[in-house]
Amino acid sequence: MPTSIRPIADIARELGLADAEWTPYGRTKAKVLLSALQARRDRPDGKLVVVSSITPTPAGDGKTTMTIGLGQALWRIGAKPVIALREPSIGPTLGMKGGGTGGGLAQVVPMDEINLHFTGDFHAITSAHNLLAAALDNHLHHGNALGIDVRQVLWKRVLDVNDRALRQVIVGLGGRMDGVPREAGFLITSASEIMAALCLAEDLADLKARLGRMVVALRADGAAVLAEELKVTGAMAALLRDAVHPNLVQTMEGTPALIHGGPFANIAHGCNSVVATRLALKLGDICLTEAGFATDLGAEKFFDIKCRLAGLVPDGAMIVATARALKYHGGIPVPELGKENLEALVRGLDNLEAHVASVRQFKVPVLVGLNRYPTDTDREHQAVLDFCGRLGVSAYVADVFGRGGEGGEDLARGLLKLLGSERSTFTPLYPLDASIKAKLETIATQIYGADGVEYPKKVDRQIAQAEALGYGKLPVCVAKTQRSLSDDPTLLNRPRGFRITINDVRISAGAGFLVALAGDITTMPGLPRKPNAEGVDVASDGTITGLF
């Protein structure tokens, strides 16, 4: 394992990138230009493997760590993987959970730069989003020629900070020259439709077209007002010119990683960019990508939205589990998860079974990666392995946190065996020509295990309006809690006998999907009583501490 970060030029050249196909951002990061993807359009794709997990717990489960560690392990045994991840958001990094670059000896580097400003993609998206918001309010101020109903302005502002006080605000207060007073609000940047559009766009021209299609407001008669009508989509695309290119970094062991885009999975579609995934498929023989949170959120959206819209065919999937998480779902509180408890672990295996069944519905080969923690026991691991054997799914224990790629070699060999022995016949869960409610019912009953879906009258009207405006054939992105298969975060393990309640439906025409908010979900997180930012500091030599 290298003791220092290798020059990014070495990583780029080992991938076969010509000097003209990438732009350095310092000595350890680079932008890979989309021309590199275009130049390899006729090259066969590698295998596409998505990593998801069982239902997350407050104790943390290490999905990103396992993805990175598996990539390092594949590299060690002679495969040529390229890891494709999302960019961390500064909001939760300084708020709830700390860094998002893996952990222990399975991390992407430079960790501090990736977790904070990286190459400026989040800032570019924030600027482009807020430019459109400013243009909309400027249009209202100068006479509202488009006939926008100020009570039906849909486009909020964004900020990459957890700030609950900005969820609902009033803008335009002051004198006549200070704008038109109206209700407004903020989203976190990861929830911006521009983030989703960038992650699903094929190139800059496609991104520009998607920006123009975004619905920003409604007229009094219910007709949609599109972003292109405000005439700033060219300027927005200019702000995003560099952000559209994937970012190249490396793991602690020098395995190449493309990190690009950062939509949350509980409030957006939770996948890295299509162009980064396509590039990884062309540059390596295996693309290891991650779908945020568990299979009911990240993996379902990866399959039904990203793969469907981009024409990608996944070859395999890995579900990350931990003995600690299974015990938590079996009813054990966090302080006691370090103690062996086979009875609780066995109860929690219901949750794992639900996630295996979820992936199998998409007809994609699946295996389980059991992330080892120091307090685990051999008996706990064996109980999980035996259970997976009864399910007919391969499972392997990996200690990539403590041992890096070396600790994941069995898992890596298991993945290669799976890819060599089972063939994907990938099929999305629902047809696009189904009604919006039929799509929601399918996701709720077949993925979450719900008995059905409840729709308040407001949502009935929103669904009817979306279909009347011609958006009924789009896939559906459900925003809900990551803490449960249901929309109630207190229902652990594999809840039964519940119904999902949809509280809002939003049109993301530029991204190419509808967003349905279920349960008590917010698109602007708040800070906890003791935010992670309180432990972050920088030394006089510039070294940042407290992020990890």
N, C-alpha and C positions, 0 to 999 in steps of 0.2 A: 504494500500500500504506500502511495507517495506521501511524503511528509509535507509537501507544499503543493499549491495549485499549479498545474501545468499551464504553459501559455496556451491561450485559446487557439492560436494559429496551429498548434500541433493537433488539437482535437479536430479542427476543421479539415486539415489535410489528410488525417487518418480516415475521415469519412469520404474522402474523394472530392471535396469541394475545391474548386479553383479559387485563386485569390480574388478574382473579380466577382465571385458569387457570395461573398460575405463581407461585412463591414465591422471592424472591431469597435467595441465600446470599452476602451481601456484594454488591459492585458488579459482579463479573465472572462469577458463576456463579448458576444458578437450578435449582430443581426444577420440572419441568412436571408438573402434576397430571394424574392419569389421567382426570379429568373432561374435559380437553381432547380426549382421544382419543374418549371416549364422545360428545361433542358433534359430532364429525366422522365418526361411524360410517357415514353415508350419502354422504359425499364420495368420489368416485372415487380410487383409489390411483394414485400415480405408478409409475414403473418401478423394479423392484428389481434392483440390480446388486451382485454379491458380488465382492470382491477377494481373491484367493489368490496363491500363488506357486509357483515351482519349489522343489526341496528346499533348505532354508536351509543356509548355510555359516557358519563362524566369522567371516568377513569382513563379515557383515551384508548384507542385500539391500534393505532399505528399503520393505517392503510398506506399513507404516503411513504412511510419508512419501509414497508414491505415491498412496495413497487420499486423503490430505488434499490433496495437490497437484492431483489430478484434480478434486476438489471445487472447489478454488479456480479451476481453469481453466474448468470448466463455468459457474461464476458469472460469470467474465469475459466469456464469449461469449454470455451472455444466458439460459442455462438457470437453473433454480431447484433446485439440489441441496440435500439435507440429508444430512450425513455421520452415520453411526451406528457408533460404535466401542465397544470394551470399555474398562473402566477398568484402568489399570496396577496391578499388585500391588507393594506395597512390598518384598516379599521379593526378587524378581529385580532390581527397580530399585536396591536397595542391595547386591545380591549379584553377579549375573553380567553384566547387560547395560546397566545405566543406565536412563535414562528411556524411557517408552513413548508419547511424544506426537508422534512424527514427528521431522523434522530439518531443519536449514538454514532455508529460507524457506517450508517446508511443515510447519507445526506447529499444534497446537491450544493455546490459551492460556486461563488462566495455567498455564504448563508446570510450575512447581514445585508448585503446589497440586494439580493433577490427578495428578501422579506420587506425591504423598505422601498426605495425609489426605483430600483432595478434599471431598466432602460427607458423609463418614462412613459410606458404604454398607458398605465392607469391615469396619469396626468393628462395625456392627450385625449383619452375618452372623456374625462371630466370636462375638459375645456370645450370639446366639440358638443357635448350634451348641453352645457350651460350656454354656449353660443346660440343654440336653437331656442332655448328658453328665453334668452334676452331678445332674440329677433321676434319671437311671438309677442312678448309684452310690448316691444317697440311698435309692432303692427297695431296692437290695440290702442296704444297711445296716439298714433297718427291717423285715427279714423276708422280702423277696423273694416277695410274694404272687403275682406273675405266673409264678413258676416259671422264671425266667431261668437258663439254663445259663451260669455265669460263665466257662466256657471258650469260649463262643460269643457273646460280646458283640462286635457288629460296629461300634458307634458309637465312633469315636475323638474326640479333641479337635482343635482347629485353632488356628493362629497364623499371622499374615501376616509371617513371618520365615523365611528359609532357615536351618534348624537341624537338621542331620543327627542330633545327639545325642538328639533327641526322637522319632525314628522308632519306637523300641521302648522303652517305659518300664514300670515297675511302679508301680501306684497303690495306695493304701490301707495303706501301711506305717505302723507305729507301734502305738499301743494300740487297744483295742477300739472306742473312740469315733472312730477315724480312718478308718473305712471298711473295706470288704472287700478284702483284697489280691488283685490279679489283674493279668495282663498287659494293657497298653494301648499307646497311642501317639498321635502327632500327625500330622495332615495340614497342608499349607499351606492357607490360607483359600480360595484359588482352587479347590482340589480338594474343598471341602465340597459335599455334596449339596444343602445349602440354597442355595449359590450357583447350582447348576444349576437348582434348582426356581424360584428367583426369576427367572432368565433365561428360563424357559419358561412362567411363569405369565401368565395373561391379566389378572388383577387381584388385589386383596388377598384376596378370598374364595377364589379359585382357589389362591393361594399357601398360605393356611391349610389348605385341603383336602390339598394336596400334602405339607405338613409332617406332617399326621396319618398319611399313608400310608407314610412312611419306615420301613423295616425297621431296627430298632436292635439286635436280638439274636435268638437262637433259643432255644427251650425244649429240654429234653432229648430230646423226641420229634421234634425238627426243625421244629416249628411256628414261624411267624414272630411276633415281638413287635413291634408297631407303635408309633410315637412317640405316637399319640393315647392309648394305654393308660397313658402316664405323666402325662397330664393337664396338660401345660405348653405345648401347642401354641398356646393362646390368648395366653399370655405371650410366646412366641416371635414370634408375629405382631405383637404390640404393639411388640416391639423392632424389627421390620422395617417398621413402618407407613410411615415416611418413605423407607426405602430402596427401596420398590417403585416410586417415581416416578422417571422418567428425568431425567438431568442435562443442562442446556443450557449450552453454552459456544460459543466461536467459534474460527475459525482466525486466523492472523496477518493475513489479508486480510478478515476479517469474515464469512466463510462460516459459516452455522450448523452446529453439531455437537451431536448427542445422544450422550453417553458414559454407558453404563449396564451394569453387570454385568461380571464379569471371570473367567470360567472359562478355564483353560489348555486349549489344543488337544491337547497331547501327553498330558494326564492327564484331560481332561474334554472337553466338546463345543465349546469354543473360539469361541463366538459371543456377541455382545452380546444384550441382552434382547429378547424378542418385542415387548414394549410399546413400547420405543424404536424398533424397526424399523417397527412399525405406525404410530407417530406420525410418523416421518419420511416414510412413504409418503403420509400425509394432508396434511402440511404443505408438501411439495415436489413437484416433478414427477419427480425422480429421488432414490431413496434409495441412497446409496453405503455399503455395509456391508462389514466385513472378517471373514474367517474365518481363524482363527489358523494360522500356519505354512503348510505347502504343501497342495496339493489332496488328498493322501492322508490328511491329518489334518483340517484345518479345513474345507475345502470338502466333503469326503464327509460329515462330520457336519452341516454346515450344510444340505445337501440331504436326507440320510436321517433326520436327527433334527429339527432346528429347523423346516425348511420342511414336512416331513411332518406333525409334531405340531401345528404352528400353522396349517396350511392355506395357507401362503405359496407363491406361484408366482414363482420368479426369472425375470427377463426377460433377463439377460445375466451374463457373468462375465469378469473380467480376471485374467490370470495375469501376475504381476510376475517379470521375469527381469533379470539383470545379466550383462554380459560377464565380470565377475570371477567370479561364481558358476559360470558355464558352464566357465570355464577350470579352476576348482577341481575340478569334477566330471570334467574331462578329465585330472586328475592333477597339476595344478600346485599347489605349496604356497602358503600365504597370503603369505609375504614376496615372492613373485615374481608376484603377480597384477596388479601395476601395469605389467607389461611386455606388449607385444603378443605373442600366441601364437595364431595362427589354427588351428594343428593341434590344440592342446588344446581350444580353444573348439569346434571342429567335433566333437570326441569328446564333449564335454559336452552337445551338443545332443540327445543321446539322452534326457537327463533332461527337457528341455523337451518333447520329443515325448510322453513318458510322461504328463506332466501335462495336456497338451492332450487326449490320448486319454481321460484320466480324466474330465475335465469333459464331453466329448462324450457319454460314456455316459449322462449324465443328460438329454441332449437339450436343452441350454441353449446359446444362441449364445455364442461366446467370442472374445476378442481378447487379444493380448499387449502389455503395457506394458514397454518396455525402459528401465530406470532408468539414466540416464547418470551415470557417475563421471568425475572430471577426468582420470584416466589412460586412459580408453577411447580407442580410435582409430576413425576412420571405417570402416576396413576390417573391424574387428570388428563394428561395428553392421550394416554391410551384409551380412555373412555371416549374422547372425541374421535380418535382414529377408528375405533370399533364402530361407533355410530355412523360415521361416514361410509365405512365399508358396508353396513347394512343398507344405506341409501344408494349404494352403487356408485359412489363418487370418490375419487382418489383424494387423499389428504396427506399433507406433509408438515412436520414441525420445522420452523426456521428461526434461527437466532441471528438475524441480520443487524439488530441494534447492538448487540454485544460483540459480534464477530465479523460484521460486514459481509461481503460477498461469500466468504468461506462458510459462513453460517447458513447460507441459503442454497448450497449446491444440490442437496437432495431435492429441494423444491424445484430448482431449475431443471434438473433431469426429469422430474415428474411432469413439468410443463412440456418439455420437448417430447416426452413419450405420449402425452395427451394429443399434442398437435400432429404427431405422426400416426396415431391410431384411430382418431375420431375425426369425422368430417362435419363441419358446420353446414347446416341447411337453414341459415338464419331467415327468420320470418318475423316481421313486426307484429305487435300484439293486436292491432285493430286496423281496419281499412280507413283511408283518409276520407272516403265518401260517406262514412257513417256520420250520424248527427253528432253535435257537440255533446249532448247528454249521453248518447250511446258510448262515446269514447270515454267520458268520465266514469260511467257505470262499469265499463270493462276494466279500466285501471283500478278502480276502487274494489271491485269484487275479486278480480283475478290476481292482482298484485298485492293489495293491502289485506285482502281477506275480509272486507266489509260485507255487510248484508245489502248495502245500497247507498244512495246519495240523497241528501236533502238539499233543496234549492229554495232559499227565501224568495219572495216575490220580486225583489230588486234584481236578483240574479237571473230569474226567469226572463225579465225584461232585457237584461244585458245579453243573454244568450240569443234571444230573438233578434235583437238589434245587430249582433255580430253576424248572424246568418243572413239577415236582410241586407247588410252591407257587402256580402260576398265573401266573408271570412270563415264560413262554416266548415270548409274542407281542410283547414289547417290542423296539424297535430296539436295536442294539448299538453301544456307544461303545468303540472300541479305544484303549487308552492304550499308546503306543509311542514310540520315539525319533523326534524330528523330523529327525534328521541323515541319514536314509536312507529309501528306499522300503521297505526291509526292517525287521526288528526288531533289526538289528545296525548300530550307528552307523558302523562302519568300512567298510561296503559302499556306496560312492558311486555317482554317476551313475545308471544303470538296471540294477541287479543282476538276474541271472537264475540259475535253478537253485537256488533257496533255498526253505526252508519257514519259516513263522511258528510260534513256540511260544507258546501261551497259558499263563501261569503262575498266573493267578488270575481268578476271575469274581465280581463283586460286584453285588448287587441295589440299584439306585437307583430304588425304586418311586415315591418322591415326585417325582423328576425325570421319571420315565417312560422310563427306559432301563436296560440292563445295561451294566456296565463290565467289559471284558476287558483284562487287563494282559498285554502281549506283551513278551518279551525282558526286559532288565534295566532296568526302569522304576520310579521311586519317586515317591510322591505327597507327599513332603516333601523339597525340594531341599536341598543343602548349599551352603556358601560355598566359593568358589575360594581358592587360596593368597593372592591379593591381591583381596579383594572391592571392588566399586565404592564401598562405604561409606567406604573409606579416603581417597577423594578428595573427599568431600562435606563442605561446611562452610557456616557461616552468618556473615555479617558483622554488625557492631554495628547496622546499620540494618535488619537482618532479611533481607537479600538472600541467597538460597541459591545456592551455586556447586557445580559438580562433578557435577550430575545428568545433564548432557547431553553 
